[in-house]
């Protein structure tokens, strides 16, 4: 367990952010995990292009291809050429994939609610405002390209 100076508020905050992020990351099994891909596909509707999926997951195209190949081999998704642009690949859930995605989404939703369950609605709204303020400042200070190397 990380120990920090009791007077170091910033250190305590960062330490707690890391702990919470680990819980959330474990729920997803990472940014480009199979479970996360399934939930993104479920929320996207019937079809999403591979490039849109890669952008939404914020992962490299090669990483997406690897995860998609595993999902396709497991019979959870299907990849088809786009009718309008043969260079574009459409991704869609199979019926088995839809069931797996719904289960993954339910598990993720449960963990999210459990994570915030000891805060009342007002506290959740306060925390949200503060986190949005931090996120906006962080995004302005560290544009996406420089964050990728952080």
Secondary structure, DSSP 8 states (H G I E B T S, - for coil): -----TT-HHHHHHHHHHHHHHHHHHHHTSTT-HHHHHHHHHHH-S-EEHHHHHHHHT--HHHHHHHHHHHHHTTSEEEEE-SS-TTSEEEEE-HHHHHHHHHHHHHHHHHHHHHHTTS-HHHHHHHHHHHHHHHHHHHHHS-HHHHTT-
